[in-house]
Amino acid sequence: MNNSKGKILIVDDNANNIQLLGSILNAHNYYAEFATSGKDALERVENEDFDIILLDVMMP
């Protein structure tokens, strides 16, 4: 993450969406992590700082 533009959390239950968005962000020098559920996302933000969270609002 040393040379990245920012740290982004991707929250989505669809692995294809995570992979595509993560690849695009990494190619543009962003550091992207992911969570596959709201619970996982909440646990991550309690322990880590993110510059932005990209959230799929249509998750179960």
mmCIF file of the N, C-alpha and C atoms, coordinates in Angstrom:
data_MODEL
# 
_entry.id   MODEL 
# 
loop_
_atom_site.group_PDB 
_atom_site.id 
_atom_site.type_symbol 
_atom_site.label_atom_id 
_atom_site.label_alt_id 
_atom_site.label_comp_id 
_atom_site.label_asym_id 
_atom_site.label_entity_id 
_atom_site.label_seq_id 
_atom_site.pdbx_PDB_ins_code 
_atom_site.Cartn_x 
_atom_site.Cartn_y 
_atom_site.Cartn_z 
_atom_site.occupancy 
_atom_site.B_iso_or_equiv 
_atom_site.pdbx_formal_charge 
_atom_site.auth_seq_id 
_atom_site.auth_comp_id 
_atom_site.auth_asym_id 
_atom_site.auth_atom_id 
_atom_site.pdbx_PDB_model_num 
ATOM 1   N N  . MET A 1 1  ? 0.812   -1.200  0.000   1.00 0.00 ? 1  MET A N  1 
ATOM 2   C CA . MET A 1 1  ? 0.000   0.000   0.000   1.00 0.00 ? 1  MET A CA 1 
ATOM 3   C C  . MET A 1 1  ? 0.854   1.262   0.000   1.00 0.00 ? 1  MET A C  1 
ATOM 4   N N  . ASN A 1 2  ? 2.133   1.143   0.061   1.00 0.00 ? 2  ASN A N  1 
ATOM 5   C CA . ASN A 1 2  ? 3.012   2.307   0.176   1.00 0.00 ? 2  ASN A CA 1 
ATOM 6   C C  . ASN A 1 2  ? 2.818   3.329   -0.923  1.00 0.00 ? 2  ASN A C  1 
ATOM 7   N N  . ASN A 1 3  ? 2.637   2.910   -2.152  1.00 0.00 ? 3  ASN A N  1 
ATOM 8   C CA . ASN A 1 3  ? 2.515   3.837   -3.271  1.00 0.00 ? 3  ASN A CA 1 
ATOM 9   C C  . ASN A 1 3  ? 1.095   3.958   -3.778  1.00 0.00 ? 3  ASN A C  1 
ATOM 10  N N  . SER A 1 4  ? 0.117   3.481   -3.024  1.00 0.00 ? 4  SER A N  1 
ATOM 11  C CA . SER A 1 4  ? -1.254  3.491   -3.518  1.00 0.00 ? 4  SER A CA 1 
ATOM 12  C C  . SER A 1 4  ? -1.892  4.857   -3.324  1.00 0.00 ? 4  SER A C  1 
ATOM 13  N N  . LYS A 1 5  ? -2.926  5.108   -4.101  1.00 0.00 ? 5  LYS A N  1 
ATOM 14  C CA . LYS A 1 5  ? -3.685  6.352   -4.014  1.00 0.00 ? 5  LYS A CA 1 
ATOM 15  C C  . LYS A 1 5  ? -4.619  6.344   -2.822  1.00 0.00 ? 5  LYS A C  1 
ATOM 16  N N  . GLY A 1 6  ? -5.034  5.168   -2.376  1.00 0.00 ? 6  GLY A N  1 
ATOM 17  C CA . GLY A 1 6  ? -5.948  5.072   -1.251  1.00 0.00 ? 6  GLY A CA 1 
ATOM 18  C C  . GLY A 1 6  ? -6.317  3.635   -0.975  1.00 0.00 ? 6  GLY A C  1 
ATOM 19  N N  . LYS A 1 7  ? -6.901  3.419   0.188   1.00 0.00 ? 7  LYS A N  1 
ATOM 20  C CA . LYS A 1 7  ? -7.302  2.084   0.619   1.00 0.00 ? 7  LYS A CA 1 
ATOM 21  C C  . LYS A 1 7  ? -8.828  1.981   0.528   1.00 0.00 ? 7  LYS A C  1 
ATOM 22  N N  . ILE A 1 8  ? -9.298  1.013   -0.244  1.00 0.00 ? 8  ILE A N  1 
ATOM 23  C CA . ILE A 1 8  ? -10.717 0.863   -0.546  1.00 0.00 ? 8  ILE A CA 1 
ATOM 24  C C  . ILE A 1 8  ? -11.202 -0.500  -0.079  1.00 0.00 ? 8  ILE A C  1 
ATOM 25  N N  . LEU A 1 9  ? -12.373 -0.499  0.545   1.00 0.00 ? 9  LEU A N  1 
ATOM 26  C CA . LEU A 1 9  ? -13.027 -1.754  0.909   1.00 0.00 ? 9  LEU A CA 1 
ATOM 27  C C  . LEU A 1 9  ? -14.186 -1.985  -0.048  1.00 0.00 ? 9  LEU A C  1 
ATOM 28  N N  . ILE A 1 10 ? -14.163 -3.120  -0.731  1.00 0.00 ? 10 ILE A N  1 
ATOM 29  C CA . ILE A 1 10 ? -15.243 -3.531  -1.625  1.00 0.00 ? 10 ILE A CA 1 
ATOM 30  C C  . ILE A 1 10 ? -16.113 -4.521  -0.861  1.00 0.00 ? 10 ILE A C  1 
ATOM 31  N N  . VAL A 1 11 ? -17.409 -4.237  -0.770  1.00 0.00 ? 11 VAL A N  1 
ATOM 32  C CA . VAL A 1 11 ? -18.333 -5.128  -0.071  1.00 0.00 ? 11 VAL A CA 1 
ATOM 33  C C  . VAL A 1 11 ? -19.357 -5.622  -1.087  1.00 0.00 ? 11 VAL A C  1 
ATOM 34  N N  . ASP A 1 12 ? -19.289 -6.907  -1.392  1.00 0.00 ? 12 ASP A N  1 
ATOM 35  C CA . ASP A 1 12 ? -20.185 -7.494  -2.392  1.00 0.00 ? 12 ASP A CA 1 
ATOM 36  C C  . ASP A 1 12 ? -20.258 -8.988  -2.162  1.00 0.00 ? 12 ASP A C  1 
ATOM 37  N N  . ASP A 1 13 ? -21.389 -9.591  -2.436  1.00 0.00 ? 13 ASP A N  1 
ATOM 38  C CA . ASP A 1 13 ? -21.537 -11.033 -2.289  1.00 0.00 ? 13 ASP A CA 1 
ATOM 39  C C  . ASP A 1 13 ? -21.282 -11.776 -3.593  1.00 0.00 ? 13 ASP A C  1 
ATOM 40  N N  . ASN A 1 14 ? -20.949 -11.051 -4.642  1.00 0.00 ? 14 ASN A N  1 
ATOM 41  C CA . ASN A 1 14 ? -20.694 -11.639 -5.950  1.00 0.00 ? 14 ASN A CA 1 
ATOM 42  C C  . ASN A 1 14 ? -19.185 -11.598 -6.225  1.00 0.00 ? 14 ASN A C  1 
ATOM 43  N N  . ALA A 1 15 ? -18.566 -12.776 -6.292  1.00 0.00 ? 15 ALA A N  1 
ATOM 44  C CA . ALA A 1 15 ? -17.119 -12.857 -6.481  1.00 0.00 ? 15 ALA A CA 1 
ATOM 45  C C  . ALA A 1 15 ? -16.665 -12.228 -7.797  1.00 0.00 ? 15 ALA A C  1 
ATOM 46  N N  . ASN A 1 16 ? -17.467 -12.347 -8.847  1.00 0.00 ? 16 ASN A N  1 
ATOM 47  C CA . ASN A 1 16 ? -17.100 -11.747 -10.135 1.00 0.00 ? 16 ASN A CA 1 
ATOM 48  C C  . ASN A 1 16 ? -17.018 -10.233 -10.034 1.00 0.00 ? 16 ASN A C  1 
ATOM 49  N N  . ASN A 1 17 ? -17.957 -9.625  -9.310  1.00 0.00 ? 17 ASN A N  1 
ATOM 50  C CA . ASN A 1 17 ? -17.934 -8.168  -9.130  1.00 0.00 ? 17 ASN A CA 1 
ATOM 51  C C  . ASN A 1 17 ? -16.697 -7.736  -8.352  1.00 0.00 ? 17 ASN A C  1 
ATOM 52  N N  . ILE A 1 18 ? -16.371 -8.476  -7.305  1.00 0.00 ? 18 ILE A N  1 
ATOM 53  C CA . ILE A 1 18 ? -15.188 -8.156  -6.500  1.00 0.00 ? 18 ILE A CA 1 
ATOM 54  C C  . ILE A 1 18 ? -13.934 -8.256  -7.345  1.00 0.00 ? 18 ILE A C  1 
ATOM 55  N N  . GLN A 1 19 ? -13.825 -9.334  -8.109  1.00 0.00 ? 19 GLN A N  1 
ATOM 56  C CA . GLN A 1 19 ? -12.641 -9.543  -8.927  1.00 0.00 ? 19 GLN A CA 1 
ATOM 57  C C  . GLN A 1 19 ? -12.487 -8.447  -9.980  1.00 0.00 ? 19 GLN A C  1 
ATOM 58  N N  . LEU A 1 20 ? -13.563 -8.110  -10.658 1.00 0.00 ? 20 LEU A N  1 
ATOM 59  C CA . LEU A 1 20 ? -13.500 -7.087  -11.699 1.00 0.00 ? 20 LEU A CA 1 
ATOM 60  C C  . LEU A 1 20 ? -13.148 -5.721  -11.122 1.00 0.00 ? 20 LEU A C  1 
ATOM 61  N N  . LEU A 1 21 ? -13.872 -5.316  -10.092 1.00 0.00 ? 21 LEU A N  1 
ATOM 62  C CA . LEU A 1 21 ? -13.624 -4.008  -9.497  1.00 0.00 ? 21 LEU A CA 1 
ATOM 63  C C  . LEU A 1 21 ? -12.241 -3.942  -8.856  1.00 0.00 ? 21 LEU A C  1 
ATOM 64  N N  . GLY A 1 22 ? -11.842 -5.007  -8.176  1.00 0.00 ? 22 GLY A N  1 
ATOM 65  C CA . GLY A 1 22 ? -10.506 -5.043  -7.585  1.00 0.00 ? 22 GLY A CA 1 
ATOM 66  C C  . GLY A 1 22 ? -9.407  -4.920  -8.619  1.00 0.00 ? 22 GLY A C  1 
ATOM 67  N N  . SER A 1 23 ? -9.568  -5.597  -9.747  1.00 0.00 ? 23 SER A N  1 
ATOM 68  C CA . SER A 1 23 ? -8.576  -5.520  -10.826 1.00 0.00 ? 23 SER A CA 1 
ATOM 69  C C  . SER A 1 23 ? -8.474  -4.113  -11.397 1.00 0.00 ? 23 SER A C  1 
ATOM 70  N N  . ILE A 1 24 ? -9.613  -3.490  -11.609 1.00 0.00 ? 24 ILE A N  1 
ATOM 71  C CA . ILE A 1 24 ? -9.622  -2.117  -12.143 1.00 0.00 ? 24 ILE A CA 1 
ATOM 72  C C  . ILE A 1 24 ? -8.948  -1.159  -11.158 1.00 0.00 ? 24 ILE A C  1 
ATOM 73  N N  . LEU A 1 25 ? -9.318  -1.271  -9.890  1.00 0.00 ? 25 LEU A N  1 
ATOM 74  C CA . LEU A 1 25 ? -8.740  -0.373  -8.888  1.00 0.00 ? 25 LEU A CA 1 
ATOM 75  C C  . LEU A 1 25 ? -7.242  -0.602  -8.729  1.00 0.00 ? 25 LEU A C  1 
ATOM 76  N N  . ASN A 1 26 ? -6.819  -1.849  -8.683  1.00 0.00 ? 26 ASN A N  1 
ATOM 77  C CA . ASN A 1 26 ? -5.383  -2.145  -8.561  1.00 0.00 ? 26 ASN A CA 1 
ATOM 78  C C  . ASN A 1 26 ? -4.609  -1.626  -9.766  1.00 0.00 ? 26 ASN A C  1 
ATOM 79  N N  . ALA A 1 27 ? -5.177  -1.730  -10.950 1.00 0.00 ? 27 ALA A N  1 
ATOM 80  C CA . ALA A 1 27 ? -4.515  -1.233  -12.156 1.00 0.00 ? 27 ALA A CA 1 
ATOM 81  C C  . ALA A 1 27 ? -4.333  0.280   -12.120 1.00 0.00 ? 27 ALA A C  1 
ATOM 82  N N  . HIS A 1 28 ? -5.182  0.957   -11.338 1.00 0.00 ? 28 HIS A N  1 
ATOM 83  C CA . HIS A 1 28 ? -5.086  2.412   -11.203 1.00 0.00 ? 28 HIS A CA 1 
ATOM 84  C C  . HIS A 1 28 ? -4.415  2.818   -9.893  1.00 0.00 ? 28 HIS A C  1 
ATOM 85  N N  . ASN A 1 29 ? -3.659  1.885   -9.325  1.00 0.00 ? 29 ASN A N  1 
ATOM 86  C CA . ASN A 1 29 ? -2.820  2.123   -8.153  1.00 0.00 ? 29 ASN A CA 1 
ATOM 87  C C  . ASN A 1 29 ? -3.597  2.391   -6.857  1.00 0.00 ? 29 ASN A C  1 
ATOM 88  N N  . TYR A 1 30 ? -4.768  1.779   -6.720  1.00 0.00 ? 30 TYR A N  1 
ATOM 89  C CA . TYR A 1 30 ? -5.502  1.802   -5.458  1.00 0.00 ? 30 TYR A CA 1 
ATOM 90  C C  . TYR A 1 30 ? -5.291  0.466   -4.766  1.00 0.00 ? 30 TYR A C  1 
ATOM 91  N N  . TYR A 1 31 ? -5.301  0.475   -3.454  1.00 0.00 ? 31 TYR A N  1 
ATOM 92  C CA . TYR A 1 31 ? -5.192  -0.748  -2.679  1.00 0.00 ? 31 TYR A CA 1 
ATOM 93  C C  . TYR A 1 31 ? -6.609  -1.175  -2.303  1.00 0.00 ? 31 TYR A C  1 
ATOM 94  N N  . ALA A 1 32 ? -7.046  -2.321  -2.781  1.00 0.00 ? 32 ALA A N  1 
ATOM 95  C CA . ALA A 1 32 ? -8.420  -2.776  -2.561  1.00 0.00 ? 32 ALA A CA 1 
ATOM 96  C C  . ALA A 1 32 ? -8.444  -4.055  -1.737  1.00 0.00 ? 32 ALA A C  1 
ATOM 97  N N  . GLU A 1 33 ? -9.312  -4.056  -0.736  1.00 0.00 ? 33 GLU A N  1 
ATOM 98  C CA . GLU A 1 33 ? -9.611  -5.252  0.038   1.00 0.00 ? 33 GLU A CA 1 
ATOM 99  C C  . GLU A 1 33 ? -11.095 -5.525  -0.131  1.00 0.00 ? 33 GLU A C  1 
ATOM 100 N N  . PHE A 1 34 ? -11.543 -6.685  0.329   1.00 0.00 ? 34 PHE A N  1 
ATOM 101 C CA . PHE A 1 34 ? -12.952 -7.008  0.119   1.00 0.00 ? 34 PHE A CA 1 
ATOM 102 C C  . PHE A 1 34 ? -13.561 -7.722  1.314   1.00 0.00 ? 34 PHE A C  1 
ATOM 103 N N  . ALA A 1 35 ? -14.879 -7.626  1.379   1.00 0.00 ? 35 ALA A N  1 
ATOM 104 C CA . ALA A 1 35 ? -15.689 -8.377  2.337   1.00 0.00 ? 35 ALA A CA 1 
ATOM 105 C C  . ALA A 1 35 ? -16.890 -8.896  1.567   1.00 0.00 ? 35 ALA A C  1 
ATOM 106 N N  . THR A 1 36 ? -17.363 -10.087 1.939   1.00 0.00 ? 36 THR A N  1 
ATOM 107 C CA . THR A 1 36 ? -18.469 -10.706 1.206   1.00 0.00 ? 36 THR A CA 1 
ATOM 108 C C  . THR A 1 36 ? -19.799 -10.638 1.945   1.00 0.00 ? 36 THR A C  1 
ATOM 109 N N  . SER A 1 37 ? -19.804 -9.984  3.097   1.00 0.00 ? 37 SER A N  1 
ATOM 110 C CA . SER A 1 37 ? -21.058 -9.811  3.835   1.00 0.00 ? 37 SER A CA 1 
ATOM 111 C C  . SER A 1 37 ? -20.987 -8.526  4.653   1.00 0.00 ? 37 SER A C  1 
ATOM 112 N N  . GLY A 1 38 ? -22.149 -8.056  5.065   1.00 0.00 ? 38 GLY A N  1 
ATOM 113 C CA . GLY A 1 38 ? -22.189 -6.878  5.902   1.00 0.00 ? 38 GLY A CA 1 
ATOM 114 C C  . GLY A 1 38 ? -21.471 -7.096  7.220   1.00 0.00 ? 38 GLY A C  1 
ATOM 115 N N  . LYS A 1 39 ? -21.620 -8.282  7.786   1.00 0.00 ? 39 LYS A N  1 
ATOM 116 C CA . LYS A 1 39 ? -20.956 -8.609  9.049   1.00 0.00 ? 39 LYS A CA 1 
ATOM 117 C C  . LYS A 1 39 ? -19.444 -8.549  8.898   1.00 0.00 ? 39 LYS A C  1 
ATOM 118 N N  . ASP A 1 40 ? -18.927 -9.149  7.822   1.00 0.00 ? 40 ASP A N  1 
ATOM 119 C CA . ASP A 1 40 ? -17.485 -9.107  7.570   1.00 0.00 ? 40 ASP A CA 1 
ATOM 120 C C  . ASP A 1 40 ? -17.002 -7.667  7.376   1.00 0.00 ? 40 ASP A C  1 
ATOM 121 N N  . ALA A 1 41 ? -17.793 -6.874  6.669   1.00 0.00 ? 41 ALA A N  1 
ATOM 122 C CA . ALA A 1 41 ? -17.421 -5.480  6.428   1.00 0.00 ? 41 ALA A CA 1 
ATOM 123 C C  . ALA A 1 41 ? -17.340 -4.705  7.739   1.00 0.00 ? 41 ALA A C  1 
ATOM 124 N N  . LEU A 1 42 ? -18.317 -4.893  8.608   1.00 0.00 ? 42 LEU A N  1 
ATOM 125 C CA . LEU A 1 42 ? -18.314 -4.191  9.891   1.00 0.00 ? 42 LEU A CA 1 
ATOM 126 C C  . LEU A 1 42 ? -17.111 -4.585  10.742  1.00 0.00 ? 42 LEU A C  1 
ATOM 127 N N  . GLU A 1 43 ? -16.758 -5.865  10.724  1.00 0.00 ? 43 GLU A N  1 
ATOM 128 C CA . GLU A 1 43 ? -15.587 -6.316  11.477  1.00 0.00 ? 43 GLU A CA 1 
ATOM 129 C C  . GLU A 1 43 ? -14.313 -5.677  10.933  1.00 0.00 ? 43 GLU A C  1 
ATOM 130 N N  . ARG A 1 44 ? -14.231 -5.553  9.619   1.00 0.00 ? 44 ARG A N  1 
ATOM 131 C CA . ARG A 1 44 ? -13.036 -4.968  9.018   1.00 0.00 ? 44 ARG A CA 1 
ATOM 132 C C  . ARG A 1 44 ? -12.905 -3.485  9.348   1.00 0.00 ? 44 ARG A C  1 
ATOM 133 N N  . VAL A 1 45 ? -14.014 -2.742  9.278   1.00 0.00 ? 45 VAL A N  1 
ATOM 134 C CA . VAL A 1 45 ? -13.915 -1.300  9.542   1.00 0.00 ? 45 VAL A CA 1 
ATOM 135 C C  . VAL A 1 45 ? -13.683 -1.003  11.018  1.00 0.00 ? 45 VAL A C  1 
ATOM 136 N N  . GLU A 1 46 ? -14.005 -1.951  11.893  1.00 0.00 ? 46 GLU A N  1 
ATOM 137 C CA . GLU A 1 46 ? -13.687 -1.770  13.309  1.00 0.00 ? 46 GLU A CA 1 
ATOM 138 C C  . GLU A 1 46 ? -12.189 -1.882  13.560  1.00 0.00 ? 46 GLU A C  1 
ATOM 139 N N  . ASN A 1 47 ? -11.491 -2.633  12.724  1.00 0.00 ? 47 ASN A N  1 
ATOM 140 C CA . ASN A 1 47 ? -10.069 -2.904  12.933  1.00 0.00 ? 47 ASN A CA 1 
ATOM 141 C C  . ASN A 1 47 ? -9.133  -2.185  11.967  1.00 0.00 ? 47 ASN A C  1 
ATOM 142 N N  . GLU A 1 48 ? -9.668  -1.638  10.895  1.00 0.00 ? 48 GLU A N  1 
ATOM 143 C CA . GLU A 1 48 ? -8.827  -1.005  9.878   1.00 0.00 ? 48 GLU A CA 1 
ATOM 144 C C  . GLU A 1 48 ? -9.474  0.292   9.417   1.00 0.00 ? 48 GLU A C  1 
ATOM 145 N N  . ASP A 1 49 ? -8.642  1.195   8.897   1.00 0.00 ? 49 ASP A N  1 
ATOM 146 C CA . ASP A 1 49 ? -9.139  2.437   8.312   1.00 0.00 ? 49 ASP A CA 1 
ATOM 147 C C  . ASP A 1 49 ? -9.159  2.305   6.797   1.00 0.00 ? 49 ASP A C  1 
ATOM 148 N N  . PHE A 1 50 ? -10.242 2.768   6.198   1.00 0.00 ? 50 PHE A N  1 
ATOM 149 C CA . PHE A 1 50 ? -10.380 2.783   4.745   1.00 0.00 ? 50 PHE A CA 1 
ATOM 150 C C  . PHE A 1 50 ? -10.684 4.203   4.306   1.00 0.00 ? 50 PHE A C  1 
ATOM 151 N N  . ASP A 1 51 ? -10.232 4.551   3.113   1.00 0.00 ? 51 ASP A N  1 
ATOM 152 C CA . ASP A 1 51 ? -10.533 5.870   2.570   1.00 0.00 ? 51 ASP A CA 1 
ATOM 153 C C  . ASP A 1 51 ? -11.954 5.937   2.029   1.00 0.00 ? 51 ASP A C  1 
ATOM 154 N N  . ILE A 1 52 ? -12.428 4.795   1.527   1.00 0.00 ? 52 ILE A N  1 
ATOM 155 C CA . ILE A 1 52 ? -13.788 4.732   0.988   1.00 0.00 ? 52 ILE A CA 1 
ATOM 156 C C  . ILE A 1 52 ? -14.254 3.275   1.012   1.00 0.00 ? 52 ILE A C  1 
ATOM 157 N N  . ILE A 1 53 ? -15.561 3.102   1.099   1.00 0.00 ? 53 ILE A N  1 
ATOM 158 C CA . ILE A 1 53 ? -16.163 1.770   1.056   1.00 0.00 ? 53 ILE A CA 1 
ATOM 159 C C  . ILE A 1 53 ? -17.126 1.741   -0.125  1.00 0.00 ? 53 ILE A C  1 
ATOM 160 N N  . LEU A 1 54 ? -16.929 0.779   -1.003  1.00 0.00 ? 54 LEU A N  1 
ATOM 161 C CA . LEU A 1 54 ? -17.836 0.571   -2.135  1.00 0.00 ? 54 LEU A CA 1 
ATOM 162 C C  . LEU A 1 54 ? -18.736 -0.606  -1.755  1.00 0.00 ? 54 LEU A C  1 
ATOM 163 N N  . LEU A 1 55 ? -20.029 -0.323  -1.606  1.00 0.00 ? 55 LEU A N  1 
ATOM 164 C CA . LEU A 1 55 ? -20.972 -1.283  -1.037  1.00 0.00 ? 55 LEU A CA 1 
ATOM 165 C C  . LEU A 1 55 ? -22.072 -1.622  -2.009  1.00 0.00 ? 55 LEU A C  1 
ATOM 166 N N  . ASP A 1 56 ? -22.305 -2.910  -2.194  1.00 0.00 ? 56 ASP A N  1 
ATOM 167 C CA . ASP A 1 56 ? -23.448 -3.393  -2.953  1.00 0.00 ? 56 ASP A CA 1 
ATOM 168 C C  . ASP A 1 56 ? -24.659 -3.315  -2.027  1.00 0.00 ? 56 ASP A C  1 
ATOM 169 N N  . VAL A 1 57 ? -25.596 -2.449  -2.321  1.00 0.00 ? 57 VAL A N  1 
ATOM 170 C CA . VAL A 1 57 ? -26.738 -2.248  -1.437  1.00 0.00 ? 57 VAL A CA 1 
ATOM 171 C C  . VAL A 1 57 ? -27.842 -3.286  -1.658  1.00 0.00 ? 57 VAL A C  1 
ATOM 172 N N  . MET A 1 58 ? -27.685 -4.163  -2.629  1.00 0.00 ? 58 MET A N  1 
ATOM 173 C CA . MET A 1 58 ? -28.689 -5.187  -2.922  1.00 0.00 ? 58 MET A CA 1 
ATOM 174 C C  . MET A 1 58 ? -28.262 -6.566  -2.410  1.00 0.00 ? 58 MET A C  1 
ATOM 175 N N  . MET A 1 59 ? -27.488 -6.591  -1.353  1.00 0.00 ? 59 MET A N  1 
ATOM 176 C CA . MET A 1 59 ? -27.064 -7.883  -0.780  1.00 0.00 ? 59 MET A CA 1 
ATOM 177 C C  . MET A 1 59 ? -28.131 -8.403  0.179   1.00 0.00 ? 59 MET A C  1 
ATOM 178 N N  . PRO A 1 60 ? -28.181 -9.722  0.346   1.00 0.00 ? 60 PRO A N  1 
ATOM 179 C CA . PRO A 1 60 ? -29.148 -10.289 1.303   1.00 0.00 ? 60 PRO A CA 1 
ATOM 180 C C  . PRO A 1 60 ? -28.796 -9.914  2.744   1.00 0.00 ? 60 PRO A C  1 
# 
